[in-house]
Amino acid sequence: MKQHIIYECEKCGKRSKDREKIMICEAAHLGLSVAEKKEWEQLKEKVRYKSAIVSGCKNEQTDKEFDDAIHELMDFEKLHGIEES
Ligand SMILES: [Zn+2]
């Protein structure tokens, strides 16, 4: 039995077996290249990570790192004109 994984664009619902195609499609909706979208996702991940650290250990240092991560993400979004809730 063969099993196929179908990838689907979260924005427009376009489907493909080719993961790369869908990654390009999703990035294009945001006006980003695939590499830029990856970078953006890493920045968002960093914010989540730093926020988890702050909730476990809140001090001046962790607060600052969380703040820096948020600003990095905001700068990236501003630069690329991304608005996401
Ligand atoms: Zn799409």
PDB file of the backbone (N, CA, C, O) and the ligand in Angstrom, with CONECT records:
HET     ZN  A 101       1
ATOM      1  N   MET A   1       0.841  -1.195   0.000  1.00  0.00           N
ATOM      2  CA  MET A   1       0.000   0.000   0.000  1.00  0.00           C
ATOM      3  C   MET A   1       0.878   1.248   0.000  1.00  0.00           C
ATOM      4  O   MET A   1       1.871   1.349   0.720  1.00  0.00           O
ATOM      5  N   LYS A   2       0.472   2.168  -0.822  1.00  0.00           N
ATOM      6  CA  LYS A   2       1.214   3.428  -0.869  1.00  0.00           C
ATOM      7  C   LYS A   2       0.461   4.505  -0.110  1.00  0.00           C
ATOM      8  O   LYS A   2      -0.767   4.580  -0.145  1.00  0.00           O
ATOM      9  N   GLN A   3       1.209   5.312   0.558  1.00  0.00           N
ATOM     10  CA  GLN A   3       0.574   6.410   1.262  1.00  0.00           C
ATOM     11  C   GLN A   3       1.216   7.712   0.811  1.00  0.00           C
ATOM     12  O   GLN A   3       2.439   7.828   0.730  1.00  0.00           O
ATOM     13  N   HIS A   4       0.366   8.684   0.522  1.00  0.00           N
ATOM     14  CA  HIS A   4       0.901   9.965   0.096  1.00  0.00           C
ATOM     15  C   HIS A   4       0.564  11.048   1.087  1.00  0.00           C
ATOM     16  O   HIS A   4      -0.544  11.111   1.621  1.00  0.00           O
ATOM     17  N   ILE A   5       1.514  11.875   1.316  1.00  0.00           N
ATOM     18  CA  ILE A   5       1.263  13.029   2.165  1.00  0.00           C
ATOM     19  C   ILE A   5       0.943  14.210   1.261  1.00  0.00           C
ATOM     20  O   ILE A   5       1.697  14.532   0.342  1.00  0.00           O
ATOM     21  N   ILE A   6      -0.165  14.834   1.531  1.00  0.00           N
ATOM     22  CA  ILE A   6      -0.539  16.014   0.759  1.00  0.00           C
ATOM     23  C   ILE A   6      -0.367  17.246   1.647  1.00  0.00           C
ATOM     24  O   ILE A   6      -0.872  17.308   2.768  1.00  0.00           O
ATOM     25  N   TYR A   7       0.344  18.195   1.123  1.00  0.00           N
ATOM     26  CA  TYR A   7       0.522  19.447   1.855  1.00  0.00           C
ATOM     27  C   TYR A   7      -0.518  20.449   1.373  1.00  0.00           C
ATOM     28  O   TYR A   7      -0.891  20.461   0.200  1.00  0.00           O
ATOM     29  N   GLU A   8      -0.974  21.280   2.284  1.00  0.00           N
ATOM     30  CA  GLU A   8      -1.998  22.257   1.916  1.00  0.00           C
ATOM     31  C   GLU A   8      -1.589  23.643   2.407  1.00  0.00           C
ATOM     32  O   GLU A   8      -1.160  23.822   3.547  1.00  0.00           O
ATOM     33  N   CYS A   9      -1.734  24.610   1.515  1.00  0.00           N
ATOM     34  CA  CYS A   9      -1.422  25.988   1.882  1.00  0.00           C
ATOM     35  C   CYS A   9      -2.465  26.471   2.893  1.00  0.00           C
ATOM     36  O   CYS A   9      -3.667  26.321   2.673  1.00  0.00           O
ATOM     37  N   GLU A  10      -2.002  27.046   3.989  1.00  0.00           N
ATOM     38  CA  GLU A  10      -2.930  27.502   5.025  1.00  0.00           C
ATOM     39  C   GLU A  10      -3.739  28.715   4.590  1.00  0.00           C
ATOM     40  O   GLU A  10      -4.804  28.994   5.140  1.00  0.00           O
ATOM     41  N   LYS A  11      -3.233  29.422   3.613  1.00  0.00           N
ATOM     42  CA  LYS A  11      -3.914  30.648   3.177  1.00  0.00           C
ATOM     43  C   LYS A  11      -4.961  30.394   2.110  1.00  0.00           C
ATOM     44  O   LYS A  11      -6.097  30.850   2.235  1.00  0.00           O
ATOM     45  N   CYS A  12      -4.590  29.665   1.054  1.00  0.00           N
ATOM     46  CA  CYS A  12      -5.516  29.542  -0.079  1.00  0.00           C
ATOM     47  C   CYS A  12      -6.007  28.116  -0.303  1.00  0.00           C
ATOM     48  O   CYS A  12      -6.853  27.874  -1.164  1.00  0.00           O
ATOM     49  N   GLY A  13      -5.477  27.176   0.471  1.00  0.00           N
ATOM     50  CA  GLY A  13      -5.956  25.803   0.348  1.00  0.00           C
ATOM     51  C   GLY A  13      -5.379  25.018  -0.819  1.00  0.00           C
ATOM     52  O   GLY A  13      -5.790  23.885  -1.074  1.00  0.00           O
ATOM     53  N   LYS A  14      -4.435  25.610  -1.525  1.00  0.00           N
ATOM     54  CA  LYS A  14      -3.770  24.894  -2.617  1.00  0.00           C
ATOM     55  C   LYS A  14      -3.073  23.653  -2.070  1.00  0.00           C
ATOM     56  O   LYS A  14      -2.425  23.701  -1.024  1.00  0.00           O
ATOM     57  N   ARG A  15      -3.215  22.543  -2.791  1.00  0.00           N
ATOM     58  CA  ARG A  15      -2.642  21.293  -2.310  1.00  0.00           C
ATOM     59  C   ARG A  15      -1.592  20.759  -3.260  1.00  0.00           C
ATOM     60  O   ARG A  15      -1.679  20.941  -4.474  1.00  0.00           O
ATOM     61  N   SER A  16      -0.606  20.101  -2.693  1.00  0.00           N
ATOM     62  CA  SER A  16       0.416  19.463  -3.506  1.00  0.00           C
ATOM     63  C   SER A  16       1.127  18.398  -2.688  1.00  0.00           C
ATOM     64  O   SER A  16       1.182  18.461  -1.460  1.00  0.00           O
ATOM     65  N   LYS A  17       1.668  17.419  -3.400  1.00  0.00           N
ATOM     66  CA  LYS A  17       2.490  16.420  -2.732  1.00  0.00           C
ATOM     67  C   LYS A  17       3.883  16.989  -2.488  1.00  0.00           C
ATOM     68  O   LYS A  17       4.667  16.469  -1.694  1.00  0.00           O
ATOM     69  N   ASP A  18       4.154  18.055  -3.188  1.00  0.00           N
ATOM     70  CA  ASP A  18       5.469  18.683  -3.101  1.00  0.00           C
ATOM     71  C   ASP A  18       5.480  19.750  -2.000  1.00  0.00           C
ATOM     72  O   ASP A  18       4.908  20.830  -2.156  1.00  0.00           O
ATOM     73  N   ARG A  19       6.130  19.430  -0.908  1.00  0.00           N
ATOM     74  CA  ARG A  19       6.158  20.315   0.254  1.00  0.00           C
ATOM     75  C   ARG A  19       6.723  21.690  -0.101  1.00  0.00           C
ATOM     76  O   ARG A  19       6.247  22.727   0.360  1.00  0.00           O
ATOM     77  N   GLU A  20       7.760  21.650  -0.942  1.00  0.00           N
ATOM     78  CA  GLU A  20       8.431  22.888  -1.331  1.00  0.00           C
ATOM     79  C   GLU A  20       7.465  23.866  -2.022  1.00  0.00           C
ATOM     80  O   GLU A  20       7.498  25.072  -1.773  1.00  0.00           O
ATOM     81  N   LYS A  21       6.608  23.318  -2.891  1.00  0.00           N
ATOM     82  CA  LYS A  21       5.642  24.149  -3.624  1.00  0.00           C
ATOM     83  C   LYS A  21       4.705  24.872  -2.672  1.00  0.00           C
ATOM     84  O   LYS A  21       4.402  26.052  -2.849  1.00  0.00           O
ATOM     85  N   ILE A  22       4.256  24.149  -1.666  1.00  0.00           N
ATOM     86  CA  ILE A  22       3.315  24.739  -0.710  1.00  0.00           C
ATOM     87  C   ILE A  22       4.029  25.747   0.188  1.00  0.00           C
ATOM     88  O   ILE A  22       3.457  26.771   0.561  1.00  0.00           O
ATOM     89  N   MET A  23       5.266  25.454   0.527  1.00  0.00           N
ATOM     90  CA  MET A  23       6.043  26.424   1.311  1.00  0.00           C
ATOM     91  C   MET A  23       6.205  27.730   0.531  1.00  0.00           C
ATOM     92  O   MET A  23       6.106  28.822   1.091  1.00  0.00           O
ATOM     93  N   ILE A  24       6.454  27.594  -0.766  1.00  0.00           N
ATOM     94  CA  ILE A  24       6.597  28.781  -1.612  1.00  0.00           C
ATOM     95  C   ILE A  24       5.267  29.534  -1.684  1.00  0.00           C
ATOM     96  O   ILE A  24       5.240  30.764  -1.633  1.00  0.00           O
ATOM     97  N   CYS A  25       4.169  28.791  -1.803  1.00  0.00           N
ATOM     98  CA  CYS A  25       2.845  29.404  -1.883  1.00  0.00           C
ATOM     99  C   CYS A  25       2.538  30.188  -0.607  1.00  0.00           C
ATOM    100  O   CYS A  25       2.110  31.341  -0.675  1.00  0.00           O
ATOM    101  N   GLU A  26       2.752  29.575   0.541  1.00  0.00           N
ATOM    102  CA  GLU A  26       2.466  30.255   1.814  1.00  0.00           C
ATOM    103  C   GLU A  26       3.343  31.485   2.003  1.00  0.00           C
ATOM    104  O   GLU A  26       2.879  32.524   2.473  1.00  0.00           O
ATOM    105  N   ALA A  27       4.593  31.360   1.639  1.00  0.00           N
ATOM    106  CA  ALA A  27       5.509  32.492   1.780  1.00  0.00           C
ATOM    107  C   ALA A  27       5.082  33.639   0.868  1.00  0.00           C
ATOM    108  O   ALA A  27       5.138  34.808   1.249  1.00  0.00           O
ATOM    109  N   ALA A  28       4.650  33.277  -0.362  1.00  0.00           N
ATOM    110  CA  ALA A  28       4.266  34.295  -1.340  1.00  0.00           C
ATOM    111  C   ALA A  28       3.071  35.126  -0.864  1.00  0.00           C
ATOM    112  O   ALA A  28       2.995  36.322  -1.148  1.00  0.00           O
ATOM    113  N   HIS A  29       2.142  34.500  -0.145  1.00  0.00           N
ATOM    114  CA  HIS A  29       0.988  35.242   0.386  1.00  0.00           C
ATOM    115  C   HIS A  29       1.436  36.344   1.341  1.00  0.00           C
ATOM    116  O   HIS A  29       0.764  37.364   1.495  1.00  0.00           O
ATOM    117  N   LEU A  30       2.565  36.124   1.967  1.00  0.00           N
ATOM    118  CA  LEU A  30       3.093  37.094   2.924  1.00  0.00           C
ATOM    119  C   LEU A  30       4.086  38.054   2.268  1.00  0.00           C
ATOM    120  O   LEU A  30       4.608  38.969   2.904  1.00  0.00           O
ATOM    121  N   GLY A  31       4.329  37.819   0.988  1.00  0.00           N
ATOM    122  CA  GLY A  31       5.313  38.632   0.290  1.00  0.00           C
ATOM    123  C   GLY A  31       6.735  38.294   0.694  1.00  0.00           C
ATOM    124  O   GLY A  31       7.632  39.133   0.611  1.00  0.00           O
ATOM    125  N   LEU A  32       6.934  37.066   1.129  1.00  0.00           N
ATOM    126  CA  LEU A  32       8.259  36.637   1.574  1.00  0.00           C
ATOM    127  C   LEU A  32       8.794  35.516   0.686  1.00  0.00           C
ATOM    128  O   LEU A  32       8.043  34.828  -0.005  1.00  0.00           O
ATOM    129  N   SER A  33      10.103  35.360   0.728  1.00  0.00           N
ATOM    130  CA  SER A  33      10.696  34.170   0.118  1.00  0.00           C
ATOM    131  C   SER A  33      10.616  33.055   1.162  1.00  0.00           C
ATOM    132  O   SER A  33      10.327  33.310   2.331  1.00  0.00           O
ATOM    133  N   VAL A  34      10.873  31.829   0.734  1.00  0.00           N
ATOM    134  CA  VAL A  34      10.827  30.709   1.671  1.00  0.00           C
ATOM    135  C   VAL A  34      11.841  30.906   2.799  1.00  0.00           C
ATOM    136  O   VAL A  34      11.551  30.625   3.963  1.00  0.00           O
ATOM    137  N   ALA A  35      13.024  31.389   2.443  1.00  0.00           N
ATOM    138  CA  ALA A  35      14.066  31.618   3.452  1.00  0.00           C
ATOM    139  C   ALA A  35      13.626  32.670   4.465  1.00  0.00           C
ATOM    140  O   ALA A  35      13.875  32.537   5.664  1.00  0.00           O
ATOM    141  N   GLU A  36      12.970  33.715   3.969  1.00  0.00           N
ATOM    142  CA  GLU A  36      12.500  34.772   4.871  1.00  0.00           C
ATOM    143  C   GLU A  36      11.383  34.271   5.779  1.00  0.00           C
ATOM    144  O   GLU A  36      11.309  34.636   6.952  1.00  0.00           O
ATOM    145  N   LYS A  37      10.516  33.430   5.220  1.00  0.00           N
ATOM    146  CA  LYS A  37       9.436  32.884   6.043  1.00  0.00           C
ATOM    147  C   LYS A  37      10.011  31.998   7.146  1.00  0.00           C
ATOM    148  O   LYS A  37       9.511  31.995   8.270  1.00  0.00           O
ATOM    149  N   LYS A  38      11.049  31.257   6.822  1.00  0.00           N
ATOM    150  CA  LYS A  38      11.712  30.430   7.835  1.00  0.00           C
ATOM    151  C   LYS A  38      12.300  31.302   8.937  1.00  0.00           C
ATOM    152  O   LYS A  38      12.187  31.003  10.126  1.00  0.00           O
ATOM    153  N   GLU A  39      12.920  32.374   8.508  1.00  0.00           N
ATOM    154  CA  GLU A  39      13.519  33.302   9.467  1.00  0.00           C
ATOM    155  C   GLU A  39      12.432  33.859  10.393  1.00  0.00           C
ATOM    156  O   GLU A  39      12.618  33.944  11.607  1.00  0.00           O
ATOM    157  N   TRP A  40      11.307  34.233   9.804  1.00  0.00           N
ATOM    158  CA  TRP A  40      10.188  34.771  10.562  1.00  0.00           C
ATOM    159  C   TRP A  40       9.687  33.747  11.578  1.00  0.00           C
ATOM    160  O   TRP A  40       9.407  34.080  12.730  1.00  0.00           O
ATOM    161  N   GLU A  41       9.579  32.499  11.131  1.00  0.00           N
ATOM    162  CA  GLU A  41       9.117  31.455  12.043  1.00  0.00           C
ATOM    163  C   GLU A  41      10.100  31.218  13.188  1.00  0.00           C
ATOM    164  O   GLU A  41       9.706  30.932  14.319  1.00  0.00           O
ATOM    165  N   GLN A  42      11.376  31.344  12.871  1.00  0.00           N
ATOM    166  CA  GLN A  42      12.381  31.200  13.923  1.00  0.00           C
ATOM    167  C   GLN A  42      12.271  32.329  14.946  1.00  0.00           C
ATOM    168  O   GLN A  42      12.444  32.119  16.147  1.00  0.00           O
ATOM    169  N   LEU A  43      11.981  33.517  14.449  1.00  0.00           N
ATOM    170  CA  LEU A  43      11.829  34.659  15.352  1.00  0.00           C
ATOM    171  C   LEU A  43      10.610  34.473  16.260  1.00  0.00           C
ATOM    172  O   LEU A  43      10.657  34.785  17.450  1.00  0.00           O
ATOM    173  N   LYS A  44       9.529  33.963  15.687  1.00  0.00           N
ATOM    174  CA  LYS A  44       8.324  33.714  16.485  1.00  0.00           C
ATOM    175  C   LYS A  44       8.581  32.624  17.524  1.00  0.00           C
ATOM    176  O   LYS A  44       8.120  32.701  18.662  1.00  0.00           O
ATOM    177  N   GLU A  45       9.328  31.610  17.099  1.00  0.00           N
ATOM    178  CA  GLU A  45       9.676  30.516  17.997  1.00  0.00           C
ATOM    179  C   GLU A  45      10.521  31.036  19.164  1.00  0.00           C
ATOM    180  O   GLU A  45      10.349  30.627  20.312  1.00  0.00           O
ATOM    181  N   LYS A  46      11.421  31.931  18.841  1.00  0.00           N
ATOM    182  CA  LYS A  46      12.297  32.519  19.857  1.00  0.00           C
ATOM    183  C   LYS A  46      11.478  33.287  20.898  1.00  0.00           C
ATOM    184  O   LYS A  46      11.750  33.209  22.096  1.00  0.00           O
ATOM    185  N   VAL A  47      10.473  34.029  20.425  1.00  0.00           N
ATOM    186  CA  VAL A  47       9.605  34.771  21.344  1.00  0.00           C
ATOM    187  C   VAL A  47       8.880  33.800  22.285  1.00  0.00           C
ATOM    188  O   VAL A  47       8.798  34.029  23.492  1.00  0.00           O
ATOM    189  N   ARG A  48       8.355  32.711  21.704  1.00  0.00           N
ATOM    190  CA  ARG A  48       7.657  31.707  22.529  1.00  0.00           C
ATOM    191  C   ARG A  48       8.606  31.108  23.571  1.00  0.00           C
ATOM    192  O   ARG A  48       8.249  30.926  24.735  1.00  0.00           O
ATOM    193  N   TYR A  49       9.813  30.810  23.120  1.00  0.00           N
ATOM    194  CA  TYR A  49      10.814  30.204  23.984  1.00  0.00           C
ATOM    195  C   TYR A  49      11.194  31.147  25.128  1.00  0.00           C
ATOM    196  O   TYR A  49      11.248  30.751  26.292  1.00  0.00           O
ATOM    197  N   LYS A  50      11.454  32.394  24.766  1.00  0.00           N
ATOM    198  CA  LYS A  50      11.841  33.366  25.789  1.00  0.00           C
ATOM    199  C   LYS A  50      10.694  33.649  26.751  1.00  0.00           C
ATOM    200  O   LYS A  50      10.916  33.885  27.938  1.00  0.00           O
ATOM    201  N   SER A  51       9.487  33.626  26.244  1.00  0.00           N
ATOM    202  CA  SER A  51       8.337  33.860  27.101  1.00  0.00           C
ATOM    203  C   SER A  51       8.162  32.708  28.096  1.00  0.00           C
ATOM    204  O   SER A  51       7.749  32.922  29.236  1.00  0.00           O
ATOM    205  N   ALA A  52       8.477  31.497  27.658  1.00  0.00           N
ATOM    206  CA  ALA A  52       8.418  30.341  28.559  1.00  0.00           C
ATOM    207  C   ALA A  52       9.472  30.467  29.653  1.00  0.00           C
ATOM    208  O   ALA A  52       9.231  30.101  30.803  1.00  0.00           O
ATOM    209  N   ILE A  53      10.633  30.984  29.290  1.00  0.00           N
ATOM    210  CA  ILE A  53      11.695  31.171  30.274  1.00  0.00           C
ATOM    211  C   ILE A  53      11.272  32.210  31.319  1.00  0.00           C
ATOM    212  O   ILE A  53      11.455  32.017  32.521  1.00  0.00           O
ATOM    213  N   VAL A  54      10.700  33.318  30.825  1.00  0.00           N
ATOM    214  CA  VAL A  54      10.269  34.375  31.743  1.00  0.00           C
ATOM    215  C   VAL A  54       9.214  33.860  32.726  1.00  0.00           C
ATOM    216  O   VAL A  54       9.229  34.203  33.908  1.00  0.00           O
ATOM    217  N   SER A  55       8.306  33.039  32.221  1.00  0.00           N
ATOM    218  CA  SER A  55       7.264  32.549  33.131  1.00  0.00           C
ATOM    219  C   SER A  55       7.829  31.575  34.164  1.00  0.00           C
ATOM    220  O   SER A  55       7.242  31.386  35.230  1.00  0.00           O
ATOM    221  N   GLY A  56       8.963  30.960  33.849  1.00  0.00           N
ATOM    222  CA  GLY A  56       9.588  30.063  34.807  1.00  0.00           C
ATOM    223  C   GLY A  56      10.575  30.766  35.716  1.00  0.00           C
ATOM    224  O   GLY A  56      10.740  30.398  36.879  1.00  0.00           O
ATOM    225  N   CYS A  57      11.217  31.762  35.185  1.00  0.00           N
ATOM    226  CA  CYS A  57      12.260  32.457  35.946  1.00  0.00           C
ATOM    227  C   CYS A  57      12.290  33.917  35.512  1.00  0.00           C
ATOM    228  O   CYS A  57      12.945  34.279  34.534  1.00  0.00           O
ATOM    229  N   LYS A  58      11.577  34.736  36.248  1.00  0.00           N
ATOM    230  CA  LYS A  58      11.459  36.132  35.860  1.00  0.00           C
ATOM    231  C   LYS A  58      12.477  36.983  36.604  1.00  0.00           C
ATOM    232  O   LYS A  58      12.425  37.121  37.826  1.00  0.00           O
ATOM    233  N   ASN A  59      13.391  37.542  35.850  1.00  0.00           N
ATOM    234  CA  ASN A  59      14.319  38.517  36.432  1.00  0.00           C
ATOM    235  C   ASN A  59      14.718  39.518  35.346  1.00  0.00           C
ATOM    236  O   ASN A  59      14.229  39.449  34.218  1.00  0.00           O
ATOM    237  N   GLU A  60      15.581  40.420  35.686  1.00  0.00           N
ATOM    238  CA  GLU A  60      15.943  41.493  34.764  1.00  0.00           C
ATOM    239  C   GLU A  60      16.507  40.949  33.460  1.00  0.00           C
ATOM    240  O   GLU A  60      16.196  41.445  32.377  1.00  0.00           O
ATOM    241  N   GLN A  61      17.348  39.914  33.582  1.00  0.00           N
ATOM    242  CA  GLN A  61      17.999  39.322  32.413  1.00  0.00           C
ATOM    243  C   GLN A  61      17.000  38.636  31.479  1.00  0.00           C
ATOM    244  O   GLN A  61      16.992  38.888  30.274  1.00  0.00           O
ATOM    245  N   THR A  62      16.158  37.768  32.047  1.00  0.00           N
ATOM    246  CA  THR A  62      15.208  37.037  31.203  1.00  0.00           C
ATOM    247  C   THR A  62      14.166  37.997  30.614  1.00  0.00           C
ATOM    248  O   THR A  62      13.729  37.833  29.475  1.00  0.00           O
ATOM    249  N   ASP A  63      13.780  38.994  31.408  1.00  0.00           N
ATOM    250  CA  ASP A  63      12.863  40.026  30.919  1.00  0.00           C
ATOM    251  C   ASP A  63      13.431  40.733  29.697  1.00  0.00           C
ATOM    252  O   ASP A  63      12.731  40.965  28.711  1.00  0.00           O
ATOM    253  N   LYS A  64      14.705  41.069  29.782  1.00  0.00           N
ATOM    254  CA  LYS A  64      15.367  41.794  28.707  1.00  0.00           C
ATOM    255  C   LYS A  64      15.453  40.936  27.445  1.00  0.00           C
ATOM    256  O   LYS A  64      15.205  41.414  26.337  1.00  0.00           O
ATOM    257  N   GLU A  65      15.805  39.669  27.629  1.00  0.00           N
ATOM    258  CA  GLU A  65      15.916  38.762  26.483  1.00  0.00           C
ATOM    259  C   GLU A  65      14.565  38.562  25.796  1.00  0.00           C
ATOM    260  O   GLU A  65      14.490  38.470  24.571  1.00  0.00           O
ATOM    261  N   PHE A  66      13.508  38.497  26.589  1.00  0.00           N
ATOM    262  CA  PHE A  66      12.151  38.361  26.052  1.00  0.00           C
ATOM    263  C   PHE A  66      11.801  39.617  25.255  1.00  0.00           C
ATOM    264  O   PHE A  66      11.281  39.546  24.142  1.00  0.00           O
ATOM    265  N   ASP A  67      12.098  40.746  25.848  1.00  0.00           N
ATOM    266  CA  ASP A  67      11.841  42.028  25.204  1.00  0.00           C
ATOM    267  C   ASP A  67      12.595  42.152  23.878  1.00  0.00           C
ATOM    268  O   ASP A  67      12.037  42.590  22.873  1.00  0.00           O
ATOM    269  N   ASP A  68      13.864  41.761  23.893  1.00  0.00           N
ATOM    270  CA  ASP A  68      14.696  41.820  22.680  1.00  0.00           C
ATOM    271  C   ASP A  68      14.119  40.935  21.579  1.00  0.00           C
ATOM    272  O   ASP A  68      14.078  41.325  20.413  1.00  0.00           O
ATOM    273  N   ALA A  69      13.671  39.729  21.966  1.00  0.00           N
ATOM    274  CA  ALA A  69      13.109  38.791  20.987  1.00  0.00           C
ATOM    275  C   ALA A  69      11.850  39.385  20.357  1.00  0.00           C
ATOM    276  O   ALA A  69      11.644  39.267  19.149  1.00  0.00           O
ATOM    277  N   ILE A  70      11.014  40.019  21.165  1.00  0.00           N
ATOM    278  CA  ILE A  70       9.786  40.646  20.648  1.00  0.00           C
ATOM    279  C   ILE A  70      10.134  41.762  19.669  1.00  0.00           C
ATOM    280  O   ILE A  70       9.517  41.892  18.612  1.00  0.00           O
ATOM    281  N   HIS A  71      11.119  42.554  20.033  1.00  0.00           N
ATOM    282  CA  HIS A  71      11.490  43.657  19.156  1.00  0.00           C
ATOM    283  C   HIS A  71      12.092  43.185  17.841  1.00  0.00           C
ATOM    284  O   HIS A  71      11.858  43.777  16.788  1.00  0.00           O
ATOM    285  N   GLU A  72      12.864  42.120  17.917  1.00  0.00           N
ATOM    286  CA  GLU A  72      13.436  41.528  16.704  1.00  0.00           C
ATOM    287  C   GLU A  72      12.321  41.078  15.762  1.00  0.00           C
ATOM    288  O   GLU A  72      12.369  41.315  14.555  1.00  0.00           O
ATOM    289  N   LEU A  73      11.319  40.426  16.343  1.00  0.00           N
ATOM    290  CA  LEU A  73      10.176  39.949  15.563  1.00  0.00           C
ATOM    291  C   LEU A  73       9.393  41.126  14.981  1.00  0.00           C
ATOM    292  O   LEU A  73       9.017  41.115  13.809  1.00  0.00           O
ATOM    293  N   MET A  74       9.155  42.129  15.806  1.00  0.00           N
ATOM    294  CA  MET A  74       8.404  43.297  15.343  1.00  0.00           C
ATOM    295  C   MET A  74       9.135  44.038  14.232  1.00  0.00           C
ATOM    296  O   MET A  74       8.521  44.508  13.275  1.00  0.00           O
ATOM    297  N   ASP A  75      10.438  44.134  14.370  1.00  0.00           N
ATOM    298  CA  ASP A  75      11.239  44.800  13.336  1.00  0.00           C
ATOM    299  C   ASP A  75      11.155  44.058  12.011  1.00  0.00           C
ATOM    300  O   ASP A  75      11.028  44.664  10.947  1.00  0.00           O
ATOM    301  N   PHE A  76      11.227  42.734  12.097  1.00  0.00           N
ATOM    302  CA  PHE A  76      11.148  41.906  10.895  1.00  0.00           C
ATOM    303  C   PHE A  76       9.784  42.090  10.230  1.00  0.00           C
ATOM    304  O   PHE A  76       9.698  42.263   9.014  1.00  0.00           O
ATOM    305  N   GLU A  77       8.720  42.052  11.035  1.00  0.00           N
ATOM    306  CA  GLU A  77       7.357  42.180  10.494  1.00  0.00           C
ATOM    307  C   GLU A  77       7.126  43.555   9.875  1.00  0.00           C
ATOM    308  O   GLU A  77       6.458  43.698   8.851  1.00  0.00           O
ATOM    309  N   LYS A  78       7.692  44.546  10.521  1.00  0.00           N
ATOM    310  CA  LYS A  78       7.553  45.907  10.013  1.00  0.00           C
ATOM    311  C   LYS A  78       8.288  46.050   8.674  1.00  0.00           C
ATOM    312  O   LYS A  78       7.771  46.624   7.716  1.00  0.00           O
ATOM    313  N   LEU A  79       9.506  45.511   8.645  1.00  0.00           N
ATOM    314  CA  LEU A  79      10.343  45.570   7.456  1.00  0.00           C
ATOM    315  C   LEU A  79       9.652  44.918   6.256  1.00  0.00           C
ATOM    316  O   LEU A  79       9.744  45.406   5.130  1.00  0.00           O
ATOM    317  N   HIS A  80       8.959  43.807   6.520  1.00  0.00           N
ATOM    318  CA  HIS A  80       8.332  43.062   5.424  1.00  0.00           C
ATOM    319  C   HIS A  80       6.838  43.335   5.299  1.00  0.00           C
ATOM    320  O   HIS A  80       6.151  42.708   4.492  1.00  0.00           O
ATOM    321  N   GLY A  81       6.339  44.270   6.100  1.00  0.00           N
ATOM    322  CA  GLY A  81       4.926  44.635   6.022  1.00  0.00           C
ATOM    323  C   GLY A  81       3.975  43.499   6.354  1.00  0.00           C
ATOM    324  O   GLY A  81       2.915  43.359   5.743  1.00  0.00           O
ATOM    325  N   ILE A  82       4.368  42.686   7.335  1.00  0.00           N
ATOM    326  CA  ILE A  82       3.516  41.573   7.732  1.00  0.00           C
ATOM    327  C   ILE A  82       2.612  42.024   8.878  1.00  0.00           C
ATOM    328  O   ILE A  82       3.066  42.596   9.869  1.00  0.00           O
ATOM    329  N   GLU A  83       1.323  41.747   8.711  1.00  0.00           N
ATOM    330  CA  GLU A  83       0.407  42.015   9.815  1.00  0.00           C
ATOM    331  C   GLU A  83      -0.263  40.729  10.175  1.00  0.00           C
ATOM    332  O   GLU A  83      -1.036  40.179   9.390  1.00  0.00           O
ATOM    333  N   GLU A  84       0.018  40.251  11.331  1.00  0.00           N
ATOM    334  CA  GLU A  84      -0.599  39.006  11.749  1.00  0.00           C
ATOM    335  C   GLU A  84      -1.042  39.116  13.194  1.00  0.00           C
ATOM    336  O   GLU A  84      -0.335  39.657  14.045  1.00  0.00           O
ATOM    337  N   SER A  85      -2.223  38.593  13.448  1.00  0.00           N
ATOM    338  CA  SER A  85      -2.734  38.654  14.813  1.00  0.00           C
ATOM    339  C   SER A  85      -2.096  37.561  15.650  1.00  0.00           C
ATOM    340  O   SER A  85      -2.395  37.439  16.838  1.00  0.00           O
TER     341      SER A  85
HETATM  342 ZN    ZN A 101      -1.503  29.613  -1.111  1.00  0.00          ZN2+
END
